[in-house]
Structures are given as structure tokens and as C-alpha cells.
Amino acid sequence: MEATIRELLDLVVRWVHIIAGIMWIGNSLLFNWLDRNLYPAETPDEHSFGKIWLLHSGAFYEVEKKLLPPGMRYPDKVHWFMFQNLTTWLSGVALLVIVYYMGGAAYMVDPNIAAISHATAVAVGVGSLVGAWLLYEALWRSPLRRNPPLAFAISLALLLAMSIGLTQVLSGRAAYIHIGALLGTLMTGNVWFVIMPSQRELVAATRAGRAQDPAFSIRAKERSLHNNYITFPVLFIMISNHFPSTYGHQLNWLLLAVLMVGSAAVRHFMNIRFHYRGWLRGAAAVSLLTLAVVAVLTARTSTNAGASVPPVAFADAQAIISQRCVACHSAAPTDKQFPVAPGGVILETPEQIQRFAGRIKERAVITRTMPFGNQTGMTEAERALLGAWIDQGADIGR
């Protein structure tokens, strides 16, 4: 019953997270697009950043970005874009708790990486989020922020260090999702501790009849631009749990770094596409280079390990699967973490085992991401035996 309730919570919160994320990221991409495409107003105005005409849903929109001059009345209706971000972050944190922290933190710990307790793993996860935000704020509020390339290089180095550190302590899947949560926390902090206060100051100046200080707009835009570049890496991490070849790789931190830098670079070319004619070629080149590096890193030699060992009887392979896998991968799992078999993979009959032989090799033998956290204690000898049986043809009649 407890597992069923947790699964229902997972479903509802994940649904909210996706909807809110689409709204937040969509707004972010739209407003950054607007900023890059504004053109000067017909009538010169020192308070105007520019305007643009848009055609959508059967009508025209006239949009202008401006600071309000002293003495101008504050508009009756001004829409603030903030709750999409808050909802996305809160639902994301809720998912982190439901999926990774509840139920003994089953997804957090991998004894093959670090023999730590569930409480320690959760403490490491939470500490990484808080610590990263404090470091980021200290850096971008220091004098170093006046040198953006240097501050960016330091930020990237710290993120890489954090990625390496987490992958040496938590399971690969948990390390990835915590880097995603970390980046999402930085984005949310930018909204609520920099962008929103800057906008409130602009509103206060207008209501008091004072001139609006452009420095607040510049500060808000700086952090908005940070969020813009972080968006694509976060989107990959959100779906990374479906790709064990990345988080389960022995160089998972390097793969994550390549994918984050590559996707942020693609975002950069999209940002400059109206000012740089070769943006599409640049984006395509970065995409192909990123995919090539990932392909090389994840490539595996296609050797037949089963040819070098005596024939493996199916009964021996089935005994390992029954002892190490069927607790989750059955029609009625006995592991309380899984009310239904993960991925719909059931390994109770010989035919089912043969059908999923390729997946068994990928997850249990190559990436070693199954069993989850190796909770059932599958040994290296057992993994090798399974791999040999599969390489020898996965024969269930022998």
C-alpha cells in the first residue's frame, strides 16, 4: 500500500513538474528571443530598449521593452512571471524526495561506488544543493562578476568538480539527478533572489516618482541569461534516468560534462542566430561533435566473452536471475519499492528471460546498473556468467 501511494504521488507530482517546467522554460526562451530581436522604436525614446511586432493566433501583437520614466503612473495590470518557476522547483524537490529519499533511498546508494548509509547519501545530496547555491552566489556577487569570462570559467570548473565528487559517492543515476536539481536550484535562486528583487526596485522607483536605475535591469538580465544557458543541460538531466549508458558509465562525470557543455553551446548558437549567419552550421557542428564524443566514450568492443569459457547451462543463469532479479522483475514483485515490474520487464519464465537477454546483458553485465544499487548482492562472477550465457546464444534448452 505504501509503495502504491508513493507511485501515485510520483505520477501526480511528475505531471505537475512537467507542465510547470514547460511553462517556465517556454517563457524564458520567449523573452530571451524577444530581447535579441527588438528594434528601435520609430520615435526616439531614451527609456525604450526597443519594440517588435508579432503575428500569432490570428492577430498582431505590439511588444515594447522599456523603463518607466519618472512621474509615469504605474500600470494597473502588470503580469509577473514567477510562479511557473516556483512550481517547477517545488515539484522537482518533491520528486527528489519521493523517488530518491523515501523508501530507504534505494536509488541513492551503490555499494560498488561507495559503501555509505542511506542517511549519509541523503545528507550528501541535500548538502550539494545548498553548498552549490552558496558558492554560486558568492562568486557572482563578488568583484569577479565584472569579468564574466573568468567568472564563467570558475563556475564551470566548480560544476565539473561537483559532478566528479557526486559520482564518486552516490549512484550514477542519483549523481546525475542531483546535478540537475543543483542547476534548477541556481536558476530558482536567480529568479527569487536577484531577478525579482531587481524588478521590485523598478516598481518601487516608479511608484515613488524616481528614475528607474538601469543597473537593476542589467543585474536581472545577467541572471536571466545564466538561466537561459542552463536550460538545455537541465532538460537532458531530467530524462537521463532513461539512458543508463550515460549515468552507468565508469566515466559518467565526463559524459555529463560533454553533454552539458555541448547542449549549452547549441543554445548559444541559437541565441546569436539573428546576428551570425553561420549559426546553423555552428550548432550542427557542435551537436555532431558532442554526439561523436559520447559515441566514442560509450562504444564497447564487440568481443564474444562466452567463447572463452565452457558452455553455461541455462539452469545456472536462471538461478542467478531468480535470486538477484525476480524480487523486482516479476508479476508480483516482493520488493516494496516496486509495486509493478520496472519497465514492464518480467523474468519468471525461460521464455521471458530469453526475450530480455540483450537488456539483461546491457544493464547487469555491461553498465552494472541492475540490480538497483546492487541491493540483492549480485557478484562479479555472477555477472560474468550471465554475460557468457548470453554471448553463447542465450539458449534456454541447454
KEGU-332687 format. One line per field, with one value per residue: residue number from 1; x, y, z of N, C-alpha, C in turn. Coordinates in pm, whole numbers. Example, Ala and Ser with C-alpha at 12.3 -4.5 7.8 and 13.67 -1.06 7.14 Angstrom:
BEGIN
pos = 1 2
n_x = 1319 1285
n_y = -569 -225
n_z = 780 708
ca_x = 1230 1367
ca_y = -450 -106
ca_z = 780 714
c_x = 1320 1290
c_y = -330 3
c_z = 780 787
This chain:
BEGIN
pos = 1 2 3 4 5 6 7 8 9 10 11 12 13 14 15 16 17 18 19 20 21 22 23 24 25 26 27 28 29 30 31 32 33 34 35 36 37 38 39 40 41 42 43 44 45 46 47 48 49 50 51 52 53 54 55 56 57 58 59 60 61 62 63 64 65 66 67 68 69 70 71 72 73 74 75 76 77 78 79 80 81 82 83 84 85 86 87 88 89 90 91 92 93 94 95 96 97 98 99 100 101 102 103 104 105 106 107 108 109 110 111 112 113 114 115 116 117 118 119 120 121 122 123 124 125 126 127 128 129 130 131 132 133 134 135 136 137 138 139 140 141 142 143 144 145 146 147 148 149 150 151 152 153 154 155 156 157 158 159 160 161 162 163 164 165 166 167 168 169 170 171 172 173 174 175 176 177 178 179 180 181 182 183 184 185 186 187 188 189 190 191 192 193 194 195 196 197 198 199 200 201 202 203 204 205 206 207 208 209 210 211 212 213 214 215 216 217 218 219 220 221 222 223 224 225 226 227 228 229 230 231 232 233 234 235 236 237 238 239 240 241 242 243 244 245 246 247 248 249 250 251 252 253 254 255 256 257 258 259 260 261 262 263 264 265 266 267 268 269 270 271 272 273 274 275 276 277 278 279 280 281 282 283 284 285 286 287 288 289 290 291 292 293 294 295 296 297 298 299 300 301 302 303 304 305 306 307 308 309 310 311 312 313 314 315 316 317 318 319 320 321 322 323 324 325 326 327 328 329 330 331 332 333 334 335 336 337 338 339 340 341 342 343 344 345 346 347 348 349 350 351 352 353 354 355 356 357 358 359 360 361 362 363 364 365 366 367 368 369 370 371 372 373 374 375 376 377 378 379 380 381 382 383 384 385 386 387 388 389 390 391 392 393 394 395 396 397 398
n_x = 83 192 391 229 95 313 390 167 185 425 346 150 295 508 374 275 523 629 442 458 729 741 593 752 1013 940 847 1089 1256 1109 1115 1389 1432 1280 1430 1658 1564 1446 1382 1475 1238 1006 984 1233 1334 1461 1411 1334 1402 1353 1126 882 690 453 307 49 -182 -391 -387 -228 48 183 481 678 982 1074 1194 1019 953 1034 763 569 266 219 130 -204 -241 -1 174 353 610 665 565 558 819 862 677 777 1027 957 798 990 1174 1005 970 1232 1249 1041 1110 1387 1468 1279 1161 1394 1593 1658 1750 1972 2214 2498 2671 2897 3015 3033 3034 2810 2573 2212 2118 2349 2387 2161 2217 2449 2339 2150 2325 2490 2322 2264 2525 2629 2465 2533 2806 2787 2638 2816 3030 2918 2837 3062 3359 3455 3249 3255 3418 3307 3387 3594 3459 3266 3429 3531 3293 3216 3427 3387 3138 3206 3381 3200 3035 3213 3272 3018 2960 3140 3044 2761 2510 2529 2297 2165 2357 2355 2089 2100 2282 2124 1914 2063 2140 1884 1814 1994 1893 1638 1707 1822 1596 1434 1600 1748 1649 1369 1384 1518 1331 1126 1241 1244 970 910 1055 914 660 731 798 1057 1352 1413 1667 1898 2083 1966 1810 2009 2139 1935 1898 2142 2139 1916 2011 2201 2027 1911 2115 2155 1932 1910 2105 1980 1741 1831 1929 1694 1579 1767 1762 1660 1864 2090 2341 2480 2472 2550 2803 3160 3296 3106 3081 3235 3096 2860 2959 3041 2794 2651 2806 2808 2530 2472 2632 2504 2270 2379 2446 2190 2101 2242 2159 2031 2215 2440 2529 2624 2519 2362 2525 2724 2583 2506 2757 2858 2668 2707 2974 2953 2783 2951 3168 3037 2951 3196 3299 3111 3123 3164 3376 3306 3337 3322 3258 3167 3287 3529 3494 3374 3071 2772 2518 2166 2019 2192 2223 1957 1919 2072 1934 1685 1750 1867 1722 1442 1296 1216 1156 904 570 437 599 819 976 932 972 885 584 501 662 971 986 823 944 954 1088 1038 983 1148 1122 1066 1303 1485 1385 1445 1719 1920 1877 1927 2200 2299 2222 2287 2536 2709 2672 2621 2413 2199 2120 1922 2128 2260 2122 2052 2289 2443 2718 3049 3134 2893 2777 2957 2910 2642 2678 2839 2664 2469 2623 2683 2458 2221 2069 1787 1732 1931
n_y = -121 123 157 182 424 595 568 681 943 1009 1003 1216 1442 1444 1495 1755 1880 1858 2007 2264 2310 2324 2559 2748 2726 2771 3039 3161 3110 3246 3520 3572 3542 3757 3973 3960 4033 4281 4599 4944 5188 5381 5649 5824 5725 5753 5583 5345 5009 4893 4761 4528 4368 4108 3816 3607 3347 3444 3725 4051 4140 4399 4465 4618 4688 4856 5108 5274 5618 5885 5992 5874 5699 5397 5103 4963 4688 4455 4181 3941 3710 3448 3239 3005 2921 2878 2674 2472 2423 2353 2125 1967 1931 1792 1557 1464 1397 1204 1003 956 994 884 567 435 534 396 437 588 485 297 21 -60 171 347 258 365 489 516 751 908 936 1086 1317 1403 1458 1669 1853 1911 2063 2293 2384 2433 2642 2846 2883 2964 3204 3355 3381 3519 3754 3873 4077 3947 3910 4118 4043 3857 3629 3506 3454 3281 3066 2979 2904 2690 2513 2459 2333 2106 1987 1934 1749 1535 1472 1393 1167 992 922 889 682 647 733 881 1077 1218 1319 1486 1679 1797 1890 2066 2259 2348 2461 2675 2827 2888 3031 3250 3369 3436 3569 3756 3843 3896 4076 4289 4368 4445 4669 4839 4877 5000 5240 5361 5401 5576 5795 5821 5807 5515 5286 5173 4980 4783 4652 4550 4374 4189 4093 3970 3742 3619 3549 3360 3157 3100 2968 2747 2597 2392 2190 2109 2002 1773 1625 1580 1373 1179 946 750 658 453 402 633 746 515 463 420 654 846 1109 1255 1215 1347 1607 1662 1648 1853 2086 2076 2097 2347 2503 2469 2604 2859 2917 2925 3149 3354 3352 3542 3730 3617 3465 3211 3049 2814 2621 2622 2533 2280 2161 2159 1994 1750 1700 1671 1445 1261 1242 1139 897 770 748 581 357 7 -274 -529 -807 -1166 -1281 -1520 -1718 -1787 -1935 -2235 -2399 -2251 -2354 -2314 -2339 -2254 -1981 -1901 -1949 -1746 -1520 -1561 -1539 -1285 -1098 -1138 -1050 -793 -797 -940 -1076 -1016 -830 -871 -686 -395 -147 -148 -167 -269 -450 -302 -109 -289 -532 -869 -1154 -1431 -1673 -1913 -1832 -1557 -1468 -1526 -1358 -1104 -1106 -948 -699 -767 -821 -566 -406 -553 -668 -509 -217 -238 -136 -260 -510 -243 -28 -253 -406 -670 -800 -902 -1072 -1019 -1247 -1372 -1188 -1212 -1478 -1465 -1293 -1455 -1671 -1539 -1445 -1686 -1750 -1748 -1976 -2154 -2412 -2568
n_z = 0 82 -113 -338 -289 -292 -558 -683 -588 -710 -980 -993 -899 -1079 -1316 -1268 -1245 -1504 -1656 -1535 -1581 -1861 -1901 -1762 -1882 -2144 -2131 -2057 -2280 -2475 -2389 -2390 -2659 -2753 -2649 -2809 -3054 -3064 -3208 -3266 -3155 -3359 -3282 -3119 -2794 -2483 -2279 -2387 -2478 -2713 -2967 -3103 -3357 -3355 -3497 -3432 -3353 -3511 -3504 -3449 -3240 -3051 -2905 -2660 -2495 -2205 -1973 -1713 -1726 -1489 -1287 -1439 -1427 -1250 -1420 -1414 -1445 -1438 -1545 -1370 -1419 -1240 -1080 -1229 -1231 -953 -900 -1064 -943 -677 -721 -840 -629 -461 -610 -599 -330 -308 -499 -466 -194 -17 115 200 39 -203 -464 -430 -326 -419 -354 -494 -563 -338 -3 176 418 387 504 504 229 156 303 174 -77 -24 93 -124 -289 -134 -76 -335 -425 -244 -306 -574 -552 -394 -571 -796 -685 -612 -679 -904 -1082 -1255 -1451 -1669 -1843 -1688 -1447 -1542 -1627 -1382 -1259 -1424 -1376 -1105 -1119 -1265 -1083 -877 -1007 -1050 -783 -678 -834 -731 -491 -475 -637 -996 -1130 -928 -884 -1126 -1126 -908 -987 -1181 -1015 -865 -1058 -1125 -881 -868 -1080 -984 -754 -880 -991 -763 -581 -715 -975 -925 -692 -819 -1007 -836 -725 -945 -977 -732 -762 -970 -853 -656 -797 -883 -1093 -1281 -1206 -1432 -1366 -1213 -1400 -1564 -1390 -1339 -1598 -1645 -1474 -1579 -1827 -1752 -1664 -1907 -2052 -1892 -1926 -2139 -2062 -1817 -1909 -2043 -1824 -1685 -1829 -1817 -1664 -1821 -1972 -1916 -2022 -2004 -1731 -1603 -1687 -1647 -1673 -1616 -1519 -1700 -1939 -1870 -1842 -2106 -2242 -2112 -2166 -2445 -2509 -2399 -2562 -2808 -2744 -2727 -2995 -3097 -2965 -3091 -3348 -3508 -3557 -3650 -3933 -3976 -3782 -3782 -3902 -3710 -3481 -3571 -3607 -3343 -3225 -3365 -3298 -3019 -3002 -3130 -2954 -2730 -2839 -2888 -2629 -2510 -2663 -2710 -2718 -2942 -2846 -2805 -2515 -2421 -2570 -2463 -2236 -2070 -2186 -2063 -1857 -1889 -1655 -1457 -1516 -1489 -1218 -1101 -1192 -1074 -804 -783 -936 -968 -751 -804 -1079 -1153 -1185 -955 -766 -488 -369 -194 -304 -562 -694 -935 -1199 -1290 -1584 -1706 -1736 -1696 -1547 -1505 -1639 -1859 -2128 -2105 -1990 -2195 -2393 -2295 -2290 -2413 -2291 -2028 -2039 -2105 -1882 -1646 -1688 -1853 -1806 -1538 -1389 -1288 -1047 -890 -719 -651 -461 -413 -411 -634 -764 -913 -1042 -1097 -1273 -1484 -1557 -1644 -1863 -2025 -2078 -2229 -2445 -2557 -2689 -2546 -2489 -2392 -2375 -2293
ca_x = 0 282 455 127 74 432 384 65 245 524 272 88 397 584 286 281 659 645 359 518 856 714 552 866 1118 884 853 1228 1304 1039 1162 1525 1417 1235 1541 1754 1501 1388 1441 1443 1105 1008 1010 1343 1291 1576 1367 1294 1504 1314 992 870 555 442 183 20 -321 -487 -387 -96 87 288 552 788 1053 1112 1190 916 1013 986 633 470 183 240 12 -298 -222 132 188 485 636 746 513 592 949 847 607 870 1130 896 759 1115 1223 913 1007 1360 1219 957 1177 1525 1493 1185 1177 1530 1685 1706 1818 2082 2338 2550 2787 3014 3075 3069 2955 2761 2436 2111 2115 2466 2363 2066 2288 2536 2255 2099 2439 2539 2233 2285 2662 2646 2399 2614 2927 2747 2602 2938 3109 2855 2820 3197 3415 3482 3138 3286 3491 3220 3453 3664 3358 3206 3525 3534 3164 3220 3521 3320 3033 3274 3428 3083 2992 3307 3255 2892 2965 3227 2977 2624 2492 2537 2165 2139 2451 2304 1967 2136 2339 2008 1848 2155 2124 1750 1816 2060 1801 1532 1768 1836 1465 1376 1692 1812 1560 1251 1416 1551 1206 1053 1303 1195 831 914 1101 804 556 783 826 1200 1402 1450 1810 1922 2169 1882 1772 2128 2162 1832 1923 2259 2098 1823 2094 2253 1919 1891 2217 2144 1808 1927 2164 1882 1645 1890 1937 1559 1545 1886 1740 1623 1982 2193 2472 2548 2495 2610 2937 3265 3332 2977 3101 3286 2984 2770 3023 3035 2656 2611 2876 2760 2393 2478 2690 2395 2183 2447 2428 2050 2087 2304 2125 1986 2329 2552 2470 2668 2476 2310 2641 2791 2502 2515 2892 2867 2584 2773 3094 2908 2736 3066 3244 2956 2954 3329 3313 3021 3143 3216 3432 3210 3401 3234 3316 3125 3369 3649 3459 3294 2927 2699 2383 2060 1977 2282 2187 1825 1932 2120 1826 1581 1798 1908 1641 1297 1230 1154 1109 807 432 401 728 825 1045 830 999 828 454 497 797 1028 992 741 1031 928 1190 999 985 1263 1095 1081 1446 1548 1337 1512 1861 2000 1865 1995 2344 2327 2205 2350 2673 2791 2667 2611 2314 2100 2005 1934 2214 2302 2063 2046 2425 2496 2865 3113 3134 2757 2761 3036 2842 2527 2728 2885 2546 2404 2712 2679 2334 2105 1990 1712 1706 2052
ca_y = 0 238 173 230 566 667 571 778 1074 1026 1035 1348 1547 1448 1561 1898 1925 1872 2119 2390 2328 2371 2700 2831 2727 2837 3184 3202 3111 3351 3654 3588 3564 3895 4065 3957 4073 4414 4702 5076 5244 5487 5775 5803 5728 5709 5480 5226 4915 4853 4703 4428 4325 3963 3765 3476 3314 3520 3870 4111 4185 4502 4449 4712 4676 4992 5152 5376 5747 5943 6057 5794 5619 5252 5043 4892 4544 4411 4038 3897 3569 3395 3120 2886 2877 2826 2546 2374 2388 2283 1990 1894 1891 1688 1434 1419 1332 1085 898 926 997 798 424 387 591 282 481 676 418 184 -27 -72 305 389 187 466 466 595 885 981 968 1198 1436 1447 1518 1799 1942 1957 2169 2415 2431 2487 2772 2943 2912 3039 3340 3424 3413 3617 3881 3922 4159 3864 3917 4222 3974 3741 3506 3441 3402 3165 2956 2929 2835 2562 2426 2415 2239 1982 1927 1881 1630 1427 1435 1320 1035 905 895 842 603 734 792 982 1187 1298 1393 1591 1789 1865 1964 2175 2365 2404 2545 2800 2903 2939 3135 3369 3432 3489 3650 3859 3900 3953 4199 4396 4416 4517 4801 4920 4913 5097 5368 5420 5445 5689 5904 5830 5747 5375 5264 5065 4876 4672 4578 4479 4265 4089 4032 3883 3614 3559 3489 3237 3058 3064 2872 2627 2526 2269 2083 2059 1918 1640 1554 1538 1247 1094 816 654 626 400 403 756 755 391 451 447 796 916 1254 1314 1217 1454 1735 1680 1676 1984 2190 2071 2149 2492 2564 2474 2714 2984 2944 2965 3285 3452 3317 3656 3820 3540 3386 3073 2987 2679 2535 2611 2448 2144 2111 2130 1876 1630 1676 1619 1307 1178 1218 1048 765 711 715 472 243 -112 -372 -638 -938 -1271 -1330 -1656 -1813 -1822 -2011 -2354 -2372 -2220 -2412 -2216 -2352 -2171 -1841 -1879 -1944 -1612 -1425 -1585 -1491 -1143 -1007 -1163 -974 -675 -828 -1049 -1029 -963 -804 -876 -565 -293 -27 -159 -236 -341 -474 -185 -116 -398 -647 -982 -1256 -1550 -1795 -1919 -1752 -1416 -1442 -1525 -1240 -984 -1136 -832 -595 -818 -800 -423 -346 -627 -709 -402 -92 -275 -51 -350 -459 -107 -19 -390 -440 -815 -851 -977 -1070 -1005 -1380 -1396 -1102 -1273 -1599 -1422 -1243 -1569 -1744 -1460 -1446 -1821 -1766 -1740 -2096 -2194 -2556 -2642
ca_z = 0 89 -244 -432 -261 -339 -704 -719 -565 -817 -1103 -985 -887 -1205 -1414 -1236 -1273 -1649 -1702 -1487 -1649 -1998 -1893 -1720 -1983 -2261 -2108 -2058 -2418 -2548 -2354 -2441 -2803 -2772 -2623 -2919 -3179 -3055 -3293 -3210 -3183 -3460 -3211 -3023 -2655 -2403 -2186 -2461 -2524 -2847 -2979 -3208 -3392 -3363 -3556 -3373 -3321 -3590 -3480 -3431 -3106 -3049 -2778 -2639 -2369 -2167 -1835 -1700 -1690 -1362 -1291 -1510 -1338 -1260 -1485 -1327 -1457 -1483 -1517 -1328 -1449 -1131 -1015 -1306 -1179 -817 -908 -1122 -845 -564 -765 -862 -498 -413 -681 -544 -202 -329 -575 -423 -50 56 94 223 -60 -281 -585 -394 -286 -494 -278 -580 -573 -202 99 271 462 317 565 454 88 152 352 65 -181 21 112 -255 -339 -54 -95 -470 -434 -169 -385 -693 -511 -350 -690 -885 -615 -582 -788 -1022 -1176 -1354 -1557 -1695 -1891 -1578 -1353 -1608 -1624 -1244 -1237 -1495 -1304 -981 -1157 -1301 -957 -807 -1080 -1020 -644 -656 -898 -651 -364 -499 -760 -1113 -1156 -826 -905 -1238 -1092 -813 -1065 -1238 -908 -830 -1159 -1108 -762 -906 -1163 -897 -673 -965 -1006 -640 -502 -797 -1077 -863 -617 -914 -1065 -731 -712 -1057 -945 -622 -815 -1046 -760 -578 -888 -907 -1216 -1264 -1221 -1529 -1308 -1169 -1520 -1610 -1297 -1364 -1729 -1631 -1418 -1675 -1931 -1692 -1669 -2047 -2093 -1810 -1961 -2217 -1978 -1721 -1981 -2062 -1696 -1650 -1896 -1816 -1599 -1924 -2051 -1827 -2086 -1963 -1587 -1557 -1742 -1550 -1689 -1624 -1497 -1824 -2032 -1828 -1874 -2251 -2281 -2061 -2242 -2583 -2521 -2372 -2682 -2906 -2700 -2762 -3138 -3116 -2915 -3181 -3486 -3588 -3574 -3705 -4040 -3972 -3656 -3803 -3922 -3580 -3394 -3623 -3580 -3200 -3199 -3418 -3218 -2890 -3021 -3164 -2831 -2649 -2905 -2866 -2487 -2472 -2753 -2643 -2810 -2963 -2832 -2757 -2392 -2397 -2645 -2388 -2116 -2101 -2204 -1941 -1857 -1860 -1515 -1376 -1542 -1432 -1072 -1067 -1216 -972 -675 -782 -1019 -968 -644 -868 -1213 -1152 -1197 -823 -700 -340 -326 -168 -384 -696 -697 -1061 -1250 -1358 -1729 -1757 -1762 -1606 -1574 -1429 -1721 -1951 -2248 -2069 -1970 -2327 -2465 -2245 -2270 -2451 -2188 -1908 -2057 -2102 -1750 -1536 -1718 -1910 -1728 -1397 -1324 -1230 -971 -838 -602 -622 -332 -394 -397 -748 -763 -1042 -1105 -1149 -1391 -1592 -1601 -1724 -1990 -2106 -2125 -2335 -2561 -2616 -2763 -2457 -2515 -2273 -2380 -2257
c_x = 87 347 356 102 192 433 281 116 346 455 220 193 478 504 290 417 679 566 421 650 839 678 671 972 1067 887 995 1282 1238 1096 1308 1524 1375 1350 1639 1695 1431 1458 1397 1303 1117 1040 1120 1295 1406 1538 1334 1415 1475 1175 992 722 556 308 160 -129 -420 -491 -243 -76 197 353 667 849 1106 1123 1087 980 958 851 527 395 209 114 -75 -274 -85 147 333 500 726 694 535 724 935 780 698 971 1071 855 882 1175 1135 943 1138 1338 1144 1036 1311 1546 1401 1217 1318 1630 1745 1785 1947 2216 2372 2676 2912 3085 3122 2976 2913 2618 2340 2106 2232 2445 2267 2134 2381 2455 2206 2213 2494 2454 2258 2424 2684 2583 2479 2740 2895 2715 2726 3021 3048 2810 2955 3246 3444 3371 3161 3369 3415 3292 3525 3565 3290 3299 3532 3406 3165 3313 3458 3211 3094 3323 3313 3033 3082 3286 3131 2896 3058 3161 2840 2621 2494 2407 2135 2231 2401 2185 1998 2207 2226 1935 1933 2138 1987 1741 1884 1966 1690 1585 1786 1704 1424 1469 1765 1712 1438 1281 1451 1424 1122 1110 1258 1051 828 957 989 697 600 815 974 1234 1441 1597 1834 2008 2088 1838 1889 2154 2061 1857 2041 2219 1997 1899 2159 2149 1897 1990 2208 2028 1832 1997 2064 1781 1702 1889 1799 1522 1659 1863 1696 1745 2097 2332 2550 2576 2560 2752 3042 3317 3204 2989 3150 3177 2887 2828 3015 2895 2609 2675 2825 2622 2389 2536 2586 2301 2246 2428 2284 2028 2139 2260 2080 2098 2449 2496 2509 2623 2431 2425 2714 2716 2511 2651 2908 2787 2653 2898 3057 2865 2852 3147 3169 2961 3087 3343 3229 3036 3204 3267 3338 3280 3300 3297 3281 3211 3488 3621 3377 3146 2857 2558 2281 2018 2063 2249 2052 1832 1979 2007 1717 1622 1819 1809 1490 1225 1161 1087 1022 667 382 530 718 902 943 851 922 697 433 640 850 1038 908 821 1006 1020 1162 1007 1108 1243 1111 1229 1517 1510 1413 1662 1950 1997 1935 2145 2379 2325 2281 2497 2760 2790 2661 2516 2196 2173 2031 2018 2271 2250 2058 2184 2476 2648 2920 3116 2998 2731 2836 2967 2720 2570 2773 2767 2479 2490 2712 2547 2208 2010 1919 1682 1825 2067
c_y = 126 266 227 379 648 677 673 921 1107 1071 1178 1458 1558 1520 1712 1954 1950 1992 2253 2417 2378 2519 2790 2841 2794 2988 3236 3212 3223 3489 3676 3607 3707 3993 4071 4012 4209 4509 4839 5124 5357 5622 5751 5820 5670 5596 5348 5141 4869 4791 4601 4400 4173 3926 3624 3465 3410 3669 3917 4153 4290 4498 4547 4687 4814 5005 5263 5507 5799 6013 5978 5706 5471 5188 4965 4742 4515 4264 4005 3748 3511 3261 2992 2830 2812 2689 2436 2329 2308 2141 1905 1845 1780 1555 1377 1343 1201 971 857 920 905 651 374 434 484 324 559 605 303 137 -42 62 352 319 286 432 552 737 969 1024 1087 1326 1491 1517 1656 1898 1995 2070 2300 2472 2494 2625 2879 2981 2999 3185 3419 3468 3527 3744 3943 4011 4080 3872 4025 4166 3845 3617 3431 3380 3279 3045 2895 2851 2698 2463 2373 2313 2103 1910 1865 1753 1511 1378 1352 1181 939 864 833 749 699 805 903 1101 1278 1383 1503 1707 1868 1948 2084 2291 2430 2495 2679 2888 2966 3049 3263 3445 3505 3580 3757 3924 3966 4077 4316 4454 4490 4657 4893 4966 5019 5233 5438 5476 5564 5809 5922 5769 5603 5355 5148 4952 4756 4586 4494 4357 4152 4016 3937 3745 3543 3489 3360 3126 3008 2956 2741 2538 2393 2159 2024 1967 1779 1561 1504 1403 1145 957 709 605 579 396 529 754 629 370 482 590 880 1066 1323 1321 1329 1590 1763 1717 1812 2096 2194 2130 2299 2565 2573 2588 2848 3016 2982 3108 3389 3435 3435 3757 3750 3442 3238 2997 2842 2580 2514 2518 2302 2082 2074 2005 1748 1596 1616 1474 1213 1143 1120 907 696 665 593 348 127 -210 -492 -774 -1038 -1334 -1476 -1760 -1862 -1900 -2133 -2317 -2354 -2276 -2305 -2221 -2265 -2022 -1809 -1870 -1806 -1511 -1440 -1526 -1341 -1047 -1019 -1091 -851 -713 -953 -990 -969 -942 -811 -758 -452 -166 -28 -236 -312 -355 -351 -206 -226 -524 -754 -1097 -1384 -1679 -1795 -1831 -1603 -1379 -1434 -1399 -1115 -1006 -1016 -723 -639 -793 -652 -369 -418 -658 -592 -277 -117 -183 -131 -462 -317 -107 -153 -437 -591 -880 -935 -962 -1052 -1139 -1411 -1311 -1163 -1398 -1565 -1374 -1355 -1647 -1670 -1461 -1581 -1851 -1761 -1858 -2140 -2345 -2638 -2648
c_z = 0 -46 -346 -413 -312 -491 -752 -700 -674 -945 -1100 -984 -1016 -1314 -1393 -1274 -1423 -1702 -1662 -1557 -1791 -1996 -1860 -1830 -2111 -2248 -2117 -2200 -2498 -2518 -2395 -2591 -2832 -2755 -2740 -3049 -3174 -3152 -3240 -3249 -3284 -3398 -3109 -2879 -2571 -2306 -2254 -2500 -2667 -2847 -3092 -3231 -3408 -3425 -3503 -3343 -3386 -3565 -3458 -3286 -3123 -2911 -2772 -2501 -2330 -2015 -1826 -1655 -1558 -1380 -1366 -1412 -1361 -1319 -1387 -1329 -1519 -1446 -1484 -1355 -1339 -1078 -1096 -1257 -1041 -818 -964 -1018 -729 -603 -792 -731 -441 -481 -628 -413 -224 -393 -513 -272 31 30 108 120 -150 -405 -556 -380 -380 -421 -362 -597 -436 -104 207 308 380 372 517 310 76 199 245 -43 -143 36 -20 -310 -266 -79 -231 -483 -361 -245 -506 -658 -469 -471 -771 -814 -578 -696 -915 -1125 -1281 -1468 -1590 -1747 -1778 -1480 -1412 -1601 -1484 -1214 -1301 -1424 -1175 -1010 -1193 -1175 -879 -874 -1049 -877 -620 -718 -823 -520 -384 -620 -878 -1142 -1056 -844 -1016 -1194 -992 -882 -1132 -1135 -865 -928 -1150 -988 -790 -988 -1079 -806 -753 -976 -878 -559 -582 -892 -1015 -778 -708 -974 -960 -711 -825 -1031 -835 -671 -891 -953 -676 -666 -916 -1043 -1188 -1295 -1318 -1473 -1262 -1287 -1569 -1522 -1321 -1496 -1724 -1581 -1509 -1786 -1879 -1704 -1812 -2091 -2013 -1856 -2031 -2137 -1879 -1790 -2008 -1932 -1652 -1712 -1887 -1753 -1699 -2004 -1961 -1889 -2053 -1813 -1531 -1606 -1636 -1558 -1700 -1604 -1623 -1929 -1998 -1864 -2024 -2296 -2233 -2142 -2385 -2600 -2492 -2493 -2794 -2873 -2737 -2910 -3170 -3069 -3015 -3326 -3571 -3613 -3636 -3807 -4034 -3848 -3673 -3823 -3789 -3487 -3439 -3592 -3433 -3166 -3244 -3336 -3082 -2901 -3053 -3040 -2743 -2707 -2881 -2722 -2449 -2560 -2676 -2749 -2821 -2962 -2777 -2633 -2367 -2466 -2564 -2261 -2156 -2117 -2069 -1953 -1823 -1714 -1424 -1393 -1477 -1279 -1025 -1081 -1111 -838 -672 -849 -998 -855 -698 -1000 -1214 -1164 -1066 -743 -548 -284 -313 -249 -515 -692 -827 -1111 -1323 -1508 -1789 -1787 -1655 -1647 -1498 -1510 -1812 -2075 -2221 -2053 -2105 -2405 -2423 -2223 -2304 -2346 -2059 -1920 -2044 -1959 -1640 -1560 -1763 -1824 -1578 -1319 -1271 -1156 -917 -712 -560 -485 -306 -394 -511 -753 -905 -1116 -1166 -1273 -1510 -1646 -1686 -1861 -2082 -2161 -2241 -2461 -2631 -2684 -2679 -2480 -2387 -2272 -2332 -2106
